[in-house]
Each structure stands twice: as C-alpha cells, then as structure tokens.
Amino acid sequence: MWMIEPQLLCNKHLLGEHFEIHKHKHNFEKKHSIAGRLFPFVQIEPSSMELRHDILASEMLRRGMNHQSEYTQPDISYLPAENQNAKVNIKESKKELFKRCINCRKRGVK
C-alpha cells in the first residue's frame, strides 16, 4: 500500500494497490502472519484496508475504470494491536514510488 493521494498514482500503481488490498483480505481471513509486510518497514495498514479500498475505487471510477469488487474489512483482532494499527510512512512511500515510476512522478509535479 502506497497510501499516497490516489490522484498521484499512475493507472498501473492504482490498480496494483487495489489488487494488493484484495489479496491481503484472504491473508486476514485465514489469520496468516503479515510480519513480512510490517518489518523492516510497514507496507500495509491492516486497520485502513476498507477505507483505502473505497478511496482507490472512487479514483478508479473517476478515471473511467470498471470497479465491481466490494471490500469489507475482515476481522484482524488476531493481530497484536501494534500490527493492527501499523502505519505506512507516507513521505517515504511517495519518495520511493516517485523514484521507481516516472508516470507517478509526472502526476506528482502537476
């Protein structure tokens, strides 16, 4: 999860983050460990999944994309509180994404 303003994501990264949210829902439902996504740095925000999904879906629709996959936050109470409430460093996330993707970088300088 990049967690940056969705308007700054290119189509590839917008759809990719949306896909990752749905992929992780299965991990939560099966009560899998997500330690690899939290350490050494936070890559997902378990408690923010449903809200982030809805924000991304709105941006997809705004861009004329098709969206038909609803998301309901699964029970994450099996995770320790610090894992449930882990937060992505948005400043670092934006920096890393703009380093990796020229299309996102271009969207960020408009």
C-alpha positions as CSV (number, residue, x, y, z in Angstrom):
1,M,0.0,0.0,0.0
2,W,1.5,3.3,-1.1
3,M,-1.1,5.3,0.9
4,I,-0.4,8.5,-1.0
5,E,-3.1,10.5,-2.7
6,P,-4.6,8.2,-5.3
7,Q,-4.6,11.0,-7.8
8,L,-0.8,10.8,-7.9
9,L,-0.8,7.1,-8.8
10,C,-0.4,6.1,-12.4
11,N,-3.0,3.6,-13.6
12,K,-0.6,0.6,-13.0
13,H,0.0,1.6,-9.4
14,L,-3.6,2.5,-8.7
15,L,-4.8,-0.9,-10.0
16,G,-1.8,-2.7,-8.3
17,E,-2.6,-1.2,-4.9
18,H,-6.3,-2.1,-5.3
19,F,-5.3,-5.7,-6.2
20,E,-3.0,-6.0,-3.2
21,I,-5.8,-4.9,-0.8
22,H,-8.0,-7.8,-2.1
23,K,-5.1,-10.2,-1.9
24,H,-4.4,-9.4,1.7
25,K,-8.1,-9.9,2.7
26,H,-7.5,-13.6,2.2
27,N,-4.5,-13.5,4.5
28,F,-6.5,-11.8,7.2
29,E,-9.4,-14.3,6.8
30,K,-7.0,-17.2,7.1
31,K,-5.2,-15.5,10.0
32,H,-1.9,-15.6,8.3
33,S,1.1,-13.8,9.6
34,I,1.8,-10.4,8.0
35,A,5.1,-9.8,9.7
36,G,6.9,-9.7,6.4
37,R,4.7,-6.7,5.4
38,L,5.4,-4.8,8.6
39,F,9.1,-5.3,9.2
40,P,11.7,-3.9,8.4
41,F,9.2,-1.2,7.2
42,V,5.4,-1.0,7.1
43,Q,4.0,-1.9,3.7
44,I,0.3,-2.3,4.7
45,E,-2.1,-0.7,7.1
46,P,-4.4,-3.5,8.3
47,S,-6.9,-1.2,10.0
48,S,-7.1,1.0,6.9
49,M,-7.8,-1.6,4.3
50,E,-11.6,-0.9,3.8
51,L,-11.3,2.9,3.7
52,R,-8.2,2.7,1.4
53,H,-10.1,0.3,-0.9
54,D,-13.0,2.7,-1.1
55,I,-10.7,5.7,-1.8
56,L,-8.9,3.8,-4.6
57,A,-12.2,2.5,-6.1
58,S,-13.5,6.1,-6.2
59,E,-10.4,7.2,-8.1
60,M,-10.7,4.2,-10.5
61,L,-14.3,5.2,-11.3
62,R,-13.3,8.9,-11.6
63,R,-10.8,7.7,-14.3
64,G,-13.5,5.8,-16.1
65,M,-12.3,2.4,-15.0
66,N,-14.5,-0.5,-14.1
67,H,-14.9,-1.4,-10.5
68,Q,-17.1,-4.2,-9.2
69,S,-15.2,-5.7,-6.3
70,E,-16.6,-4.7,-2.9
71,Y,-14.4,-4.9,0.2
72,T,-15.5,-5.5,3.7
73,Q,-12.9,-5.2,6.4
74,P,-12.1,-8.7,7.8
75,D,-11.6,-9.4,11.5
76,I,-8.0,-8.5,12.3
77,S,-8.3,-8.9,16.1
78,Y,-6.0,-11.9,16.0
79,L,-3.1,-9.5,15.2
80,P,-1.3,-7.7,18.0
81,A,-2.5,-4.1,18.4
82,E,0.7,-2.6,17.1
83,N,0.3,-4.7,13.9
84,Q,-3.4,-3.8,13.5
85,N,-2.6,-0.1,13.8
86,A,0.7,-0.1,11.8
87,K,1.1,3.0,9.6
88,V,2.9,3.4,6.3
89,N,5.4,6.3,6.3
90,I,3.7,8.3,3.5
91,K,6.6,10.7,3.0
92,E,9.0,7.8,2.4
93,S,6.4,5.9,0.4
94,K,5.9,8.8,-2.0
95,K,9.7,9.3,-2.3
96,E,10.2,5.6,-3.1
97,L,7.3,5.5,-5.6
98,F,8.5,8.6,-7.5
99,K,12.0,7.1,-7.6
100,R,10.6,3.9,-9.2
101,C,7.9,5.2,-11.5
102,I,8.2,8.1,-13.9
103,N,4.5,8.1,-14.6
104,C,3.6,8.6,-10.9
105,R,6.4,11.1,-10.6
106,K,4.9,13.1,-13.5
107,R,1.5,13.0,-11.9
108,G,3.1,14.4,-8.7
109,V,4.5,17.5,-10.3
110,K,1.3,18.7,-12.0
